[in-house]
Amino acid sequence: MTSWPNITFVSLSFTYLPYADTGYFSQLVVDYLNGTNDLKEFYTYTPDKDGLEQAIADRKNFPIDRKVLTDTLRKQYEALPKYEAVDKNIELLAKDTTYTVCTAHQPNLMTGYLYFIYKIVHAIKLAEELKAAHPENDFVPVYYMGSEDNDLDELGTFRYEDKKFVWDANGQTGAVGRMDTKSLKPLLAELFKLLGPPGNNLEEVKQLLEEAYLKHNNISDATQHLVHQLFGRFGLVVLNPDETSFKKSIIPIIKDDLLQQTAVGIVTNTIDKLDVHYKVQAHPRPINLFYLHNQLRERIEKTGDSWHVVNTDITWSEQELMAEVDTHPERFSPNVILRGLFQETILPNVAFIGGGAEVAYWLQLKALFTQFHVFYPAILLRQSALWINSHAAKTRKQSGLSIADIFQKELALVKNYVLNNSEDDWQTSEETKTIEQTIDQLKQKAVSLDPTLRSSADAVLAKIKHQLQVMEKKMYRAEKRKMQTQLARIAKLKKILFPNDGLQERADNFLPYYLQQGSNYFTILKEATRPLDNTFLIIEESMD
């Protein structure tokens, strides 16, 4: 976790690295961004300006029910504080010339990890850039809340200042978005003991979290309030898909999955093609729906001529099941395979912004969208970022490390540092080369006397090379001991910037940054984000 000094930085510098140079992204993602031929059949629009222009041009051929969308959003926003930019965007969604830029994530407590924030900022910035490029259209950034997810272990956990917070939800099960918030009071009290430094931002954060989690009945409403208060000034629209009005729009898809099970065959066929070169991200089931009711969210399976809900006594005949779908479509919750179809059926979307895993599984779904005549949007990798505070920046510069250097794995970084900063030569490559030449000459002489001596000469060379490698390792360790202080500093830097050898955005929460800078934190992120550059952002503080 980043430790904030009690100081004010005077400037920020922005660096952008190709994702391939960071070492933290899969080959599939790198190849997708590079336009590799092996992947072109799995998407419709390239993740760039040209791809977005074509998506905008094509989207008008896939109309949605805008009245249902705007009416439902107005209902969801009735009790929320008013932001003119949000109200305007909801009204704009009634127009056929308005499109959305969407990102999706579950309602993690306190937003979970930084990539939650980066997704939303990316959507906001892209919507602004598209409006500038296409003034005849309007573009609304949307956070599509994965409120029906039932993974409480993931969604009920976050970290602040290296402390892991886990919500004891008093045995609640089912969709996390529907869970009652009453039991969050002790967790908030524990968090507030650690929040700091004191000041206006601290009081603002406490009030914001109390209003969100202690004055709303469920996690969905709490998350909508929190995200709305953080990003409402930018016009972000928060959409909770757990609504009967929205589910009605996908009744034909729900029935198809229950009866014909079309999705599993289509997606499996795509997976077979992708699997030749890449690791598959998500696997379909014969039925890709959960049954969602009260505190229940369990898979639906078919056995013979009946359907049942796993781990329950709920069963249906075909007639009973179809009646249930028609009467209560809100009780049928798509899994990862069908979720995108649902999203794109209710939104006039031109671009979906997701992390590496999301990009990977969306590439499995294009043929499914074609089957159901649903628009398949441009798929963009969300902005990834690393924030280097002033102390870490000072260490980096004192160590002579470039921005690119710090992305190396620690072992490689240490070895390169020792190699580049040693006053003594501890490597044995030159000696090895000389010995190889000498042994080769001896081998030729021996073989001319007796050809069977070739293997003996090779064995001698192998033994000597091994001994030289052993000696080099000893000299390397000796050189490392001489640099113990510098190397310890580098190791600490890596631990701060890459917790558990992972990306900062997958460990840190936004709270320390917001406490330090207030709402200006989001402004900085938005200005630094390049939504169509496909590069990793590094923000570094510098001090006088």
PALUM-896490 format. One record per residue (C-alpha): x, y, z. Coordinates in nm, 3 decimals, padded with zeros to 5 digits. Layout:
BEGIN
+---------+---------+---------+
!       X !       Y !       Z !
+---------+---------+---------+
!       X !       Y !       Z !
...
+---------+---------+---------+
! end
This chain:
BEGIN
+---------+---------+---------+
!       X !       Y !       Z !
+---------+---------+---------+
!  00.000 !  00.000 !  00.000 !
!  00.126 !  00.346 ! -00.085 !
!  00.224 !  00.541 !  00.227 !
!  00.142 !  00.908 !  00.190 !
!  00.384 !  01.163 !  00.335 !
!  00.230 !  01.462 !  00.509 !
!  00.346 !  01.698 !  00.236 !
!  00.215 !  01.857 ! -00.079 !
!  00.382 !  01.761 ! -00.406 !
!  00.449 !  02.035 ! -00.656 !
!  00.437 !  01.852 ! -00.986 !
!  00.347 !  01.530 ! -01.158 !
!  00.503 !  01.362 ! -01.458 !
!  00.326 !  01.114 ! -01.683 !
!  00.495 !  00.826 ! -01.861 !
!  00.326 !  00.581 ! -02.099 !
!  00.465 !  00.233 ! -02.164 !
!  00.345 ! -00.028 ! -02.414 !
!  00.157 ! -00.298 ! -02.225 !
!  00.389 ! -00.562 ! -02.369 !
!  00.686 ! -00.392 ! -02.201 !
!  00.540 ! -00.424 ! -01.851 !
!  00.539 ! -00.804 ! -01.833 !
!  00.201 ! -00.807 ! -01.657 !
! -00.034 ! -00.878 ! -01.947 !
! -00.122 ! -01.203 ! -02.122 !
! -00.008 ! -01.283 ! -02.473 !
! -00.370 ! -01.275 ! -02.589 !
! -00.415 ! -00.917 ! -02.469 !
! -00.085 ! -00.804 ! -02.620 !
! -00.166 ! -00.971 ! -02.952 !
! -00.515 ! -00.818 ! -02.952 !
! -00.375 ! -00.468 ! -02.904 !
! -00.117 ! -00.532 ! -03.176 !
! -00.380 ! -00.651 ! -03.425 !
! -00.238 ! -01.002 ! -03.465 !
! -00.403 ! -01.190 ! -03.752 !
! -00.478 ! -01.494 ! -03.534 !
! -00.737 ! -01.291 ! -03.340 !
! -00.907 ! -01.083 ! -03.609 !
! -01.200 ! -01.322 ! -03.658 !
! -01.291 ! -01.290 ! -03.290 !
! -01.385 ! -00.921 ! -03.284 !
! -01.563 ! -00.669 ! -03.505 !
! -01.396 ! -00.334 ! -03.431 !
! -01.032 ! -00.252 ! -03.370 !
! -00.960 ! -00.089 ! -03.030 !
! -00.867 !  00.246 ! -03.181 !
! -01.012 !  00.561 ! -03.336 !
! -01.099 !  00.391 ! -03.666 !
! -01.270 !  00.103 ! -03.487 !
! -01.479 !  00.340 ! -03.275 !
! -01.585 !  00.541 ! -03.578 !
! -01.710 !  00.226 ! -03.749 !
! -01.887 !  00.109 ! -03.432 !
! -02.068 !  00.442 ! -03.406 !
! -02.173 !  00.420 ! -03.770 !
! -02.305 !  00.064 ! -03.728 !
! -02.475 !  00.103 ! -03.391 !
! -02.779 !  00.282 ! -03.535 !
! -02.878 ! -00.045 ! -03.704 !
! -02.934 ! -00.205 ! -03.361 !
! -03.208 ! -00.003 ! -03.184 !
! -03.290 ! -00.055 ! -02.817 !
! -03.592 !  00.036 ! -02.606 !
! -03.480 !  00.380 ! -02.492 !
! -03.802 !  00.447 ! -02.302 !
! -03.745 !  00.146 ! -02.077 !
! -03.384 !  00.254 ! -02.029 !
! -03.457 !  00.614 ! -01.934 !
! -03.767 !  00.535 ! -01.726 !
! -03.577 !  00.274 ! -01.524 !
! -03.277 !  00.501 ! -01.474 !
! -03.500 !  00.786 ! -01.355 !
! -03.655 !  00.549 ! -01.102 !
! -03.312 !  00.435 ! -00.982 !
! -03.198 !  00.797 ! -00.941 !
! -03.507 !  00.929 ! -00.759 !
! -03.348 !  00.924 ! -00.414 !
! -02.997 !  01.029 ! -00.517 !
! -02.847 !  01.378 ! -00.488 !
! -02.889 !  01.580 ! -00.806 !
! -02.603 !  01.634 ! -01.049 !
! -02.697 !  01.836 ! -01.355 !
! -02.452 !  01.643 ! -01.575 !
! -02.612 !  01.310 ! -01.480 !
! -02.970 !  01.432 ! -01.526 !
! -02.875 !  01.572 ! -01.866 !
! -02.716 !  01.245 ! -01.974 !
! -03.018 !  01.039 ! -01.872 !
! -03.239 !  01.270 ! -02.078 !
! -02.995 !  01.246 ! -02.371 !
! -03.032 !  00.867 ! -02.368 !
! -03.384 !  00.911 ! -02.502 !
! -03.237 !  01.040 ! -02.830 !
! -03.140 !  00.802 ! -03.110 !
! -02.819 !  00.999 ! -03.162 !
! -02.692 !  00.924 ! -02.811 !
! -02.468 !  00.626 ! -02.743 !
! -02.304 !  00.485 ! -02.434 !
! -01.949 !  00.398 ! -02.337 !
! -01.977 !  00.124 ! -02.078 !
! -01.763 ! -00.038 ! -01.816 !
! -01.882 ! -00.305 ! -01.575 !
! -01.782 ! -00.424 ! -01.232 !
! -01.929 ! -00.582 ! -00.923 !
! -02.027 ! -00.364 ! -00.626 !
! -01.708 ! -00.419 ! -00.426 !
! -01.704 ! -00.268 ! -00.079 !
! -01.540 !  00.077 ! -00.084 !
! -01.498 !  00.015 ! -00.461 !
! -01.250 ! -00.266 ! -00.390 !
! -00.927 ! -00.199 ! -00.577 !
! -00.795 !  00.082 ! -00.793 !
! -00.882 ! -00.078 ! -01.123 !
! -01.250 ! -00.018 ! -01.036 !
! -01.170 !  00.354 ! -01.042 !
! -00.955 !  00.333 ! -01.355 !
! -01.233 !  00.162 ! -01.549 !
! -01.477 !  00.440 ! -01.471 !
! -01.231 !  00.721 ! -01.541 !
! -01.148 !  00.557 ! -01.876 !
! -01.517 !  00.551 ! -01.971 !
! -01.563 !  00.916 ! -01.874 !
! -01.258 !  01.029 ! -02.072 !
! -01.350 !  00.824 ! -02.379 !
! -01.703 !  00.967 ! -02.381 !
! -01.555 !  01.318 ! -02.375 !
! -01.316 !  01.244 ! -02.661 !
! -01.586 !  01.082 ! -02.873 !
! -01.812 !  01.385 ! -02.825 !
! -01.529 !  01.613 ! -02.940 !
! -01.473 !  01.396 ! -03.247 !
! -01.845 !  01.350 ! -03.323 !
! -02.027 !  01.666 ! -03.212 !
! -02.343 !  01.552 ! -03.392 !
! -02.375 !  01.268 ! -03.138 !
! -02.377 !  01.247 ! -02.761 !
! -02.189 !  00.988 ! -02.556 !
! -02.279 !  00.888 ! -02.202 !
! -02.033 !  00.706 ! -01.973 !
! -02.205 !  00.420 ! -01.791 !
! -02.097 !  00.211 ! -01.494 !
! -02.290 ! -00.115 ! -01.531 !
! -02.307 ! -00.262 ! -01.181 !
! -02.262 ! -00.639 ! -01.153 !
! -02.502 ! -00.639 ! -00.861 !
! -02.614 ! -01.001 ! -00.908 !
! -02.270 ! -01.149 ! -00.844 !
! -02.274 ! -01.379 ! -00.541 !
! -01.899 ! -01.395 ! -00.465 !
! -01.903 ! -01.233 ! -00.121 !
! -01.547 ! -01.348 ! -00.047 !
! -01.426 ! -01.124 ! -00.329 !
! -01.673 ! -00.837 ! -00.306 !
! -01.671 ! -00.811 !  00.073 !
! -01.295 ! -00.764 !  00.099 !
! -01.070 ! -00.462 !  00.052 !
! -00.738 ! -00.330 !  00.185 !
! -00.640 ! -00.003 !  00.345 !
! -00.281 !  00.071 !  00.452 !
! -00.183 ! -00.296 !  00.431 !
! -00.475 ! -00.403 !  00.651 !
! -00.726 ! -00.644 !  00.504 !
! -01.089 ! -00.569 !  00.583 !
! -01.343 ! -00.851 !  00.551 !
! -01.716 ! -00.795 !  00.589 !
! -01.898 ! -01.032 !  00.822 !
! -02.235 ! -01.030 !  00.647 !
! -02.408 ! -01.236 !  00.917 !
! -02.457 ! -01.537 !  00.695 !
! -02.625 ! -01.357 !  00.407 !
! -02.614 ! -01.540 !  00.075 !
! -02.719 ! -01.480 ! -00.284 !
! -02.661 ! -01.167 ! -00.490 !
! -02.426 ! -00.934 ! -00.304 !
! -02.605 ! -00.630 ! -00.443 !
! -02.921 ! -00.734 ! -00.258 !
! -02.747 ! -00.788 !  00.077 !
! -02.848 ! -00.581 !  00.376 !
! -02.593 ! -00.321 !  00.491 !
! -02.675 ! -00.313 !  00.864 !
! -02.383 ! -00.537 !  00.959 !
! -02.132 ! -00.297 !  00.798 !
! -02.132 ! -00.058 !  01.093 !
! -01.851 ! -00.236 !  01.288 !
! -01.635 ! -00.259 !  00.975 !
! -01.672 !  00.114 !  00.909 !
! -01.587 !  00.195 !  01.270 !
! -01.270 ! -00.014 !  01.239 !
! -01.178 !  00.157 !  00.911 !
! -01.236 !  00.507 !  01.049 !
! -00.979 !  00.444 !  01.324 !
! -00.711 !  00.415 !  01.055 !
! -00.820 !  00.680 !  00.807 !
! -00.599 !  00.985 !  00.779 !
! -00.432 !  01.229 !  00.774 !
! -00.675 !  01.465 !  00.955 !
! -00.831 !  01.739 !  00.748 !
! -01.121 !  01.833 !  00.527 !
! -01.078 !  01.532 !  00.300 !
! -01.098 !  01.295 !  00.597 !
! -01.429 !  01.438 !  00.716 !
! -01.564 !  01.431 !  00.361 !
! -01.467 !  01.064 !  00.318 !
! -01.621 !  00.961 !  00.650 !
! -01.946 !  01.137 !  00.567 !
! -01.949 !  00.989 !  00.218 !
! -01.899 !  00.631 !  00.340 !
! -02.150 !  00.667 !  00.623 !
! -02.415 !  00.804 !  00.387 !
! -02.350 !  00.530 !  00.135 !
! -02.332 !  00.224 !  00.358 !
! -02.529 !  00.316 !  00.669 !
! -02.817 !  00.509 !  00.511 !
! -02.898 !  00.266 !  00.229 !
! -03.064 ! -00.069 !  00.276 !
! -02.859 ! -00.279 !  00.037 !
! -02.518 ! -00.293 ! -00.129 !
! -02.649 ! -00.197 ! -00.474 !
! -02.803 !  00.126 ! -00.349 !
! -02.499 !  00.198 ! -00.133 !
! -02.261 !  00.147 ! -00.424 !
! -02.473 !  00.356 ! -00.657 !
! -02.472 !  00.640 ! -00.404 !
! -02.096 !  00.617 ! -00.348 !
! -02.004 !  00.606 ! -00.717 !
! -02.260 !  00.876 ! -00.797 !
! -02.111 !  01.110 ! -00.537 !
! -01.757 !  01.044 ! -00.659 !
! -01.823 !  01.077 ! -01.032 !
! -02.159 !  01.249 ! -01.074 !
! -01.994 !  01.579 ! -01.166 !
! -01.853 !  01.406 ! -01.475 !
! -02.198 !  01.287 ! -01.586 !
! -02.137 !  00.918 ! -01.510 !
! -02.458 !  00.715 ! -01.513 !
! -02.471 !  00.417 ! -01.276 !
! -02.698 !  00.138 ! -01.396 !
! -02.818 ! -00.152 ! -01.182 !
! -02.942 ! -00.425 ! -01.421 !
! -03.128 ! -00.612 ! -01.145 !
! -03.466 ! -00.484 ! -01.265 !
! -03.774 ! -00.657 ! -01.405 !
! -03.801 ! -00.394 ! -01.679 !
! -03.451 ! -00.474 ! -01.803 !
! -03.486 ! -00.851 ! -01.775 !
! -03.800 ! -00.845 ! -01.991 !
! -03.583 ! -00.737 ! -02.284 !
! -03.389 ! -01.065 ! -02.278 !
! -03.676 ! -01.309 ! -02.224 !
! -03.614 ! -01.466 ! -02.569 !
! -03.246 ! -01.521 ! -02.480 !
! -03.337 ! -01.667 ! -02.140 !
! -03.585 ! -01.909 ! -02.298 !
! -03.337 ! -02.011 ! -02.567 !
! -03.071 ! -02.091 ! -02.309 !
! -03.313 ! -02.297 ! -02.103 !
! -03.468 ! -02.487 ! -02.395 !
! -03.233 ! -02.491 ! -02.694 !
! -02.904 ! -02.429 ! -02.510 !
! -02.766 ! -02.250 ! -02.815 !
! -02.491 ! -02.061 ! -02.634 !
! -02.285 ! -02.358 ! -02.518 !
! -02.233 ! -02.492 ! -02.871 !
! -02.148 ! -02.157 ! -03.027 !
! -01.907 ! -02.046 ! -02.756 !
! -01.743 ! -02.390 ! -02.734 !
! -01.675 ! -02.373 ! -03.108 !
! -01.505 ! -02.035 ! -03.062 !
! -01.306 ! -02.167 ! -02.767 !
! -01.178 ! -02.457 ! -02.977 !
! -01.037 ! -02.205 ! -03.225 !
! -00.890 ! -01.973 ! -02.962 !
! -00.745 ! -02.261 ! -02.765 !
! -00.496 ! -02.334 ! -03.043 !
! -00.289 ! -02.030 ! -02.942 !
! -00.429 ! -01.892 ! -02.616 !
! -00.553 ! -01.978 ! -02.269 !
! -00.932 ! -01.970 ! -02.252 !
! -01.082 ! -01.734 ! -01.994 !
! -01.439 ! -01.859 ! -01.942 !
! -01.619 ! -02.185 ! -02.019 !
! -01.990 ! -02.207 ! -02.102 !
! -02.234 ! -02.446 ! -01.938 !
! -02.533 ! -02.615 ! -02.102 !
! -02.742 ! -02.357 ! -01.913 !
! -02.577 ! -02.022 ! -01.839 !
! -02.834 ! -01.886 ! -01.597 !
! -02.871 ! -01.863 ! -01.221 !
! -03.201 ! -01.858 ! -01.037 !
! -03.214 ! -01.541 ! -00.831 !
! -03.470 ! -01.509 ! -00.553 !
! -03.442 ! -01.350 ! -00.209 !
! -03.107 ! -01.475 ! -00.068 !
! -03.067 ! -01.742 ! -00.334 !
! -02.851 ! -01.737 ! -00.647 !
! -02.783 ! -02.088 ! -00.773 !
! -02.731 ! -02.247 ! -01.113 !
! -03.015 ! -02.396 ! -01.315 !
! -02.962 ! -02.744 ! -01.459 !
! -03.172 ! -02.969 ! -01.679 !
! -03.220 ! -03.339 ! -01.605 !
! -03.438 ! -03.534 ! -01.846 !
! -03.759 ! -03.341 ! -01.902 !
! -03.732 ! -03.121 ! -01.594 !
! -03.523 ! -02.829 ! -01.472 !
! -03.400 ! -02.776 ! -01.118 !
! -03.206 ! -02.522 ! -00.913 !
! -02.882 ! -02.665 ! -00.776 !
! -02.870 ! -02.712 ! -00.396 !
! -03.248 ! -02.659 ! -00.362 !
! -03.574 ! -02.849 ! -00.404 !
! -03.696 ! -02.610 ! -00.676 !
! -03.798 ! -02.793 ! -00.996 !
! -04.006 ! -02.711 ! -01.304 !
! -04.159 ! -02.880 ! -01.601 !
! -04.109 ! -02.699 ! -01.932 !
! -04.450 ! -02.536 ! -01.910 !
! -04.392 ! -02.428 ! -01.549 !
! -04.046 ! -02.292 ! -01.631 !
! -04.168 ! -02.085 ! -01.927 !
! -04.445 ! -01.944 ! -01.709 !
! -04.185 ! -01.852 ! -01.445 !
! -03.973 ! -01.672 ! -01.706 !
! -04.273 ! -01.478 ! -01.837 !
! -04.397 ! -01.387 ! -01.490 !
! -04.066 ! -01.326 ! -01.313 !
! -03.783 ! -01.259 ! -01.562 !
! -03.597 ! -01.077 ! -01.283 !
! -03.536 ! -01.415 ! -01.119 !
! -03.308 ! -01.529 ! -01.401 !
! -02.952 ! -01.405 ! -01.374 !
! -02.703 ! -01.443 ! -01.662 !
! -02.356 ! -01.582 ! -01.598 !
! -02.041 ! -01.448 ! -01.764 !
! -02.136 ! -01.603 ! -02.101 !
! -02.474 ! -01.428 ! -02.129 !
! -02.404 ! -01.115 ! -01.926 !
! -02.266 ! -00.921 ! -02.223 !
! -02.573 ! -01.001 ! -02.433 !
! -02.792 ! -00.862 ! -02.155 !
! -02.582 ! -00.548 ! -02.124 !
! -02.579 ! -00.475 ! -02.497 !
! -02.953 ! -00.542 ! -02.529 !
! -03.048 ! -00.266 ! -02.286 !
! -02.778 ! -00.007 ! -02.369 !
! -02.702 !  00.178 ! -02.696 !
! -02.338 !  00.092 ! -02.645 !
! -02.049 !  00.150 ! -02.885 !
! -01.757 !  00.052 ! -02.661 !
! -01.702 ! -00.179 ! -02.367 !
! -01.404 ! -00.112 ! -02.141 !
! -01.265 ! -00.402 ! -01.939 !
! -00.954 ! -00.551 ! -01.788 !
! -00.737 ! -00.816 ! -01.946 !
! -00.958 ! -01.106 ! -01.834 !
! -01.269 ! -00.929 ! -01.964 !
! -01.110 ! -00.861 ! -02.301 !
! -01.019 ! -01.230 ! -02.319 !
! -01.368 ! -01.363 ! -02.253 !
! -01.538 ! -01.104 ! -02.476 !
! -01.331 ! -01.239 ! -02.765 !
! -01.508 ! -01.571 ! -02.705 !
! -01.852 ! -01.417 ! -02.754 !
! -01.868 ! -01.249 ! -03.098 !
! -02.042 ! -01.543 ! -03.269 !
! -02.298 ! -01.554 ! -02.987 !
! -02.388 ! -01.189 ! -03.048 !
! -02.426 ! -01.262 ! -03.418 !
! -02.659 ! -01.554 ! -03.341 !
! -02.893 ! -01.335 ! -03.135 !
! -02.862 ! -01.025 ! -03.359 !
! -02.720 ! -00.817 ! -03.074 !
! -02.463 ! -00.543 ! -03.139 !
! -02.106 ! -00.646 ! -03.055 !
! -01.922 ! -00.330 ! -02.941 !
! -01.562 ! -00.221 ! -02.969 !
! -01.370 ! -00.393 ! -02.687 !
! -01.113 ! -00.171 ! -02.515 !
! -00.854 ! -00.263 ! -02.254 !
! -00.908 ! -00.033 ! -01.958 !
! -00.639 !  00.212 ! -01.854 !
! -00.389 !  00.057 ! -01.616 !
! -00.185 !  00.290 ! -01.398 !
!  00.091 !  00.304 ! -01.139 !
!  00.115 !  00.598 ! -00.899 !
!  00.468 !  00.661 ! -00.767 !
!  00.470 !  00.890 ! -00.465 !
!  00.753 !  01.134 ! -00.399 !
!  00.946 !  00.904 ! -00.161 !
!  00.937 !  00.615 ! -00.408 !
!  01.029 !  00.851 ! -00.692 !
!  01.332 !  00.972 ! -00.498 !
!  01.444 !  00.613 ! -00.437 !
!  01.400 !  00.526 ! -00.803 !
!  01.611 !  00.819 ! -00.917 !
!  01.881 !  00.766 ! -00.653 !
!  01.907 !  00.404 ! -00.765 !
!  01.953 !  00.506 ! -01.127 !
!  01.646 !  00.311 ! -01.237 !
!  01.431 !  00.414 ! -01.529 !
!  01.052 !  00.391 ! -01.523 !
!  01.075 !  00.085 ! -01.747 !
!  01.335 ! -00.075 ! -01.517 !
!  01.101 ! -00.093 ! -01.219 !
!  00.866 ! -00.325 ! -01.408 !
!  01.134 ! -00.595 ! -01.421 !
!  01.099 ! -00.889 ! -01.185 !
!  01.304 ! -00.830 ! -00.871 !
!  01.568 ! -01.097 ! -00.945 !
!  01.632 ! -00.956 ! -01.291 !
!  01.629 ! -00.599 ! -01.161 !
!  01.884 ! -00.679 ! -00.889 !
!  02.113 ! -00.865 ! -01.128 !
!  02.104 ! -00.584 ! -01.382 !
!  02.168 ! -00.329 ! -01.108 !
!  02.472 ! -00.521 ! -00.984 !
!  02.595 ! -00.564 ! -01.341 !
!  02.560 ! -00.195 ! -01.422 !
!  02.697 ! -00.060 ! -01.094 !
!  02.982 ! -00.297 ! -01.006 !
!  03.330 ! -00.155 ! -00.977 !
!  03.475 ! -00.505 ! -01.016 !
!  03.423 ! -00.753 ! -01.299 !
!  03.252 ! -01.060 ! -01.152 !
!  03.134 ! -01.221 ! -01.475 !
!  03.319 ! -01.514 ! -01.633 !
!  03.194 ! -01.493 ! -01.990 !
!  03.532 ! -01.390 ! -02.133 !
!  03.715 ! -01.659 ! -01.940 !
!  03.460 ! -01.918 ! -02.047 !
!  03.506 ! -01.818 ! -02.411 !
!  03.886 ! -01.847 ! -02.383 !
!  03.865 ! -02.187 ! -02.216 !
!  03.618 ! -02.311 ! -02.477 !
!  03.863 ! -02.215 ! -02.750 !
!  04.149 ! -02.390 ! -02.570 !
!  03.948 ! -02.706 ! -02.504 !
!  03.832 ! -02.708 ! -02.866 !
!  04.193 ! -02.700 ! -02.980 !
!  04.276 ! -02.984 ! -02.739 !
!  03.972 ! -03.177 ! -02.859 !
!  04.083 ! -03.151 ! -03.220 !
!  04.430 ! -03.272 ! -03.124 !
!  04.286 ! -03.562 ! -02.919 !
!  04.037 ! -03.665 ! -03.187 !
!  04.311 ! -03.672 ! -03.449 !
!  04.490 ! -03.926 ! -03.229 !
!  04.178 ! -04.123 ! -03.131 !
!  03.818 ! -04.031 ! -03.238 !
!  03.676 ! -04.194 ! -02.924 !
!  03.834 ! -03.917 ! -02.713 !
!  03.576 ! -03.662 ! -02.838 !
!  03.330 ! -03.744 ! -02.560 !
!  03.606 ! -03.717 ! -02.299 !
!  03.699 ! -03.372 ! -02.424 !
!  03.333 ! -03.263 ! -02.418 !
!  03.299 ! -03.390 ! -02.061 !
!  03.607 ! -03.192 ! -01.953 !
!  03.464 ! -02.875 ! -02.109 !
!  03.123 ! -02.926 ! -01.945 !
!  03.286 ! -02.978 ! -01.604 !
!  03.500 ! -02.666 ! -01.637 !
!  03.202 ! -02.455 ! -01.752 !
!  03.002 ! -02.577 ! -01.454 !
!  03.282 ! -02.483 ! -01.215 !
!  03.308 ! -02.141 ! -01.376 !
!  02.934 ! -02.090 ! -01.330 !
!  02.968 ! -02.186 ! -00.964 !
!  03.252 ! -01.939 ! -00.925 !
!  03.056 ! -01.665 ! -01.101 !
!  02.762 ! -01.715 ! -00.865 !
!  02.995 ! -01.684 ! -00.565 !
!  03.149 ! -01.364 ! -00.703 !
!  02.801 ! -01.230 ! -00.782 !
!  02.690 ! -01.294 ! -00.422 !
!  03.006 ! -01.124 ! -00.296 !
!  02.932 ! -00.821 ! -00.514 !
!  02.571 ! -00.816 ! -00.391 !
!  02.693 ! -00.809 ! -00.030 !
!  02.892 ! -00.496 ! -00.108 !
!  02.571 ! -00.335 ! -00.238 !
!  02.347 ! -00.456 !  00.042 !
!  02.211 ! -00.112 !  00.131 !
!  02.129 ! -00.015 ! -00.227 !
!  01.969 ! -00.351 ! -00.304 !
!  01.758 ! -00.341 !  00.012 !
!  01.631 ! -00.002 ! -00.099 !
!  01.540 ! -00.141 ! -00.441 !
!  01.363 ! -00.440 ! -00.283 !
!  01.158 ! -00.204 ! -00.066 !
!  01.072 !  00.006 ! -00.371 !
!  00.948 ! -00.302 ! -00.556 !
!  00.739 ! -00.409 ! -00.257 !
!  00.574 ! -00.067 ! -00.236 !
!  00.502 ! -00.030 ! -00.607 !
!  00.429 ! -00.395 ! -00.687 !
!  00.270 ! -00.555 ! -00.378 !
!  00.316 ! -00.934 ! -00.378 !
!  00.484 ! -00.894 ! -00.718 !
!  00.153 ! -00.779 ! -00.864 !
!  00.021 ! -00.452 ! -00.998 !
! -00.053 ! -00.173 ! -00.753 !
! -00.403 ! -00.139 ! -00.900 !
! -00.486 ! -00.490 ! -00.778 !
! -00.383 ! -00.422 ! -00.418 !
! -00.451 ! -00.057 ! -00.331 !
! -00.784 !  00.108 ! -00.263 !
! -00.858 !  00.462 ! -00.379 !
! -00.903 !  00.597 ! -00.024 !
! -00.539 !  00.694 !  00.055 !
! -00.516 !  00.887 ! -00.271 !
! -00.849 !  01.061 ! -00.219 !
! -00.762 !  01.148 !  00.140 !
! -00.443 !  01.313 !  00.017 !
! -00.588 !  01.504 ! -00.277 !
! -00.965 !  01.506 ! -00.254 !
! -01.170 !  01.509 ! -00.570 !
! -00.872 !  01.647 ! -00.761 !
! -00.743 !  01.289 ! -00.763 !
! -01.004 !  01.192 ! -01.022 !
! -00.933 !  01.505 ! -01.226 !
! -00.565 !  01.411 ! -01.243 !
! -00.648 !  01.056 ! -01.349 !
! -00.891 !  01.177 ! -01.614 !
! -00.646 !  01.424 ! -01.763 !
! -00.369 !  01.162 ! -01.771 !
! -00.582 !  00.884 ! -01.919 !
! -00.540 !  00.821 ! -02.292 !
! -00.842 !  00.607 ! -02.374 !
! -00.734 !  00.493 ! -02.722 !
! -00.354 !  00.479 ! -02.681 !
! -00.340 !  00.129 ! -02.532 !
! -00.050 !  00.219 ! -02.303 !
!  00.023 !  00.173 ! -01.933 !
!  00.014 !  00.501 ! -01.740 !
!  00.276 !  00.587 ! -01.476 !
!  00.211 !  00.896 ! -01.264 !
!  00.512 !  01.011 ! -01.064 !
!  00.532 !  01.284 ! -00.804 !
!  00.831 !  01.514 ! -00.778 !
!  00.926 !  01.752 ! -00.498 !
!  01.127 !  02.074 ! -00.480 !
+---------+---------+---------+
! end
